[in-house]
Amino acid sequence: MANGQQVIEFLQNCTDTDLPSLIILDYKMPILNAVEVLDRIQLNARFQTIPKVVWSSSRQPEHVQVCINKGAVNYFVKPNKINDLRQIVQQMLAISNEAN
C-alpha cells in the first residue's frame, strides 16, 4: 500500500478469514504515519490480535517508544547490510508464525 489510509481501508474491507497474519508499517507513510495507523487499528477489536511491526529509518527512541505504546510488537530500523535484512525478515516471519 502506498499510504496509511490505504492500510486502514484494506483492513476494513477484509473478511475475518482474509485478515493478514502480520501488519508491517513504515513509520513515515504518507497521509497517515505508522503511529496514526496504530491508533486507528486499536479502535477496532478485529485488528487487535494481529501483530504489528514498524519498519523505519529513524532510530529516535521516542519513535520506538510511541509505536510500542500504540501496539507494535517490534520496531525495526532499516538495515544497511543484507545479512541484517535477513535477520529482520526472520524475526518478522517468527512473529507472524507465532500469531497463527
C-alpha positions as CSV (number, residue, x, y, z in Angstrom):
1,M,0.0,0.0,0.0
2,A,1.2,3.5,-0.8
3,N,-0.1,5.2,2.4
4,G,-1.5,4.7,5.8
5,Q,-5.1,5.5,4.7
6,Q,-4.9,2.6,2.2
7,V,-3.8,0.3,5.1
8,I,-6.9,1.2,7.1
9,E,-9.2,0.8,4.1
10,F,-7.6,-2.6,3.2
11,L,-8.1,-3.9,6.7
12,Q,-11.7,-2.6,6.9
13,N,-12.5,-4.4,3.6
14,C,-11.0,-7.7,4.6
15,T,-13.2,-10.5,5.8
16,D,-12.2,-12.1,9.1
17,T,-10.7,-15.1,7.2
18,D,-8.7,-12.8,4.9
19,L,-7.1,-10.6,7.6
20,P,-3.3,-10.6,7.4
21,S,-1.2,-12.6,9.9
22,L,1.2,-9.6,10.3
23,I,0.9,-5.9,9.6
24,I,4.2,-4.2,8.7
25,L,4.0,-0.4,8.8
26,D,6.6,2.2,7.6
27,Y,7.0,4.9,10.2
28,K,6.8,7.8,7.7
29,M,4.0,6.7,5.4
30,P,2.1,9.5,3.7
31,I,-1.4,10.6,4.7
32,L,-1.3,8.5,8.0
33,N,2.0,7.6,9.5
34,A,2.5,4.4,11.5
35,V,1.5,6.0,14.8
36,E,-1.8,7.2,13.3
37,V,-2.5,3.8,11.7
38,L,-1.7,2.1,15.0
39,D,-4.1,4.5,16.8
40,R,-6.9,3.6,14.4
41,I,-6.2,-0.1,14.5
42,Q,-6.6,-0.1,18.3
43,L,-10.1,1.2,17.9
44,N,-11.3,-2.0,16.1
45,A,-11.3,-5.2,18.0
46,R,-11.0,-7.3,14.8
47,F,-7.4,-6.0,14.3
48,Q,-6.1,-6.1,17.9
49,T,-4.9,-9.7,17.7
50,I,-2.9,-9.2,14.5
51,P,0.7,-8.5,15.4
52,K,2.0,-5.2,14.1
53,V,5.6,-4.1,13.5
54,V,7.1,-0.8,12.4
55,W,9.9,-0.5,9.8
56,S,11.8,2.8,9.8
57,S,15.0,4.6,9.0
58,S,14.6,6.5,12.3
59,R,16.5,5.4,15.4
60,Q,14.9,8.0,17.6
61,P,13.9,6.4,21.0
62,E,10.7,8.4,21.1
63,H,9.6,7.0,17.8
64,V,10.3,3.5,19.0
65,Q,8.5,4.0,22.3
66,V,5.4,5.6,20.9
67,C,5.0,2.8,18.4
68,I,5.4,0.1,21.1
69,N,2.9,2.0,23.3
70,K,0.4,2.1,20.5
71,G,0.5,-1.7,20.0
72,A,3.5,-2.5,17.8
73,V,5.2,-5.7,18.9
74,N,8.5,-4.6,17.5
75,Y,10.2,-1.7,15.8
76,F,12.9,-2.4,13.2
77,V,15.4,0.1,11.9
78,K,16.1,-0.4,8.2
79,P,19.5,-2.1,7.8
80,N,22.4,-1.2,5.5
81,K,23.6,-4.8,5.1
82,I,21.8,-7.8,3.5
83,N,22.6,-10.1,6.4
84,D,20.9,-7.7,8.8
85,L,17.9,-7.5,6.5
86,R,17.7,-11.3,6.5
87,Q,17.7,-11.3,10.3
88,I,14.9,-8.8,10.4
89,V,12.9,-10.9,7.9
90,Q,13.4,-14.0,10.0
91,Q,12.2,-12.1,13.1
92,M,9.1,-10.8,11.2
93,L,8.3,-14.4,10.0
94,A,8.6,-15.7,13.5
95,I,6.2,-13.0,14.8
96,S,3.8,-13.9,12.1
97,N,4.0,-17.7,12.8
98,E,3.5,-17.2,16.5
99,A,0.2,-15.4,15.8
100,N,-1.1,-18.3,13.8
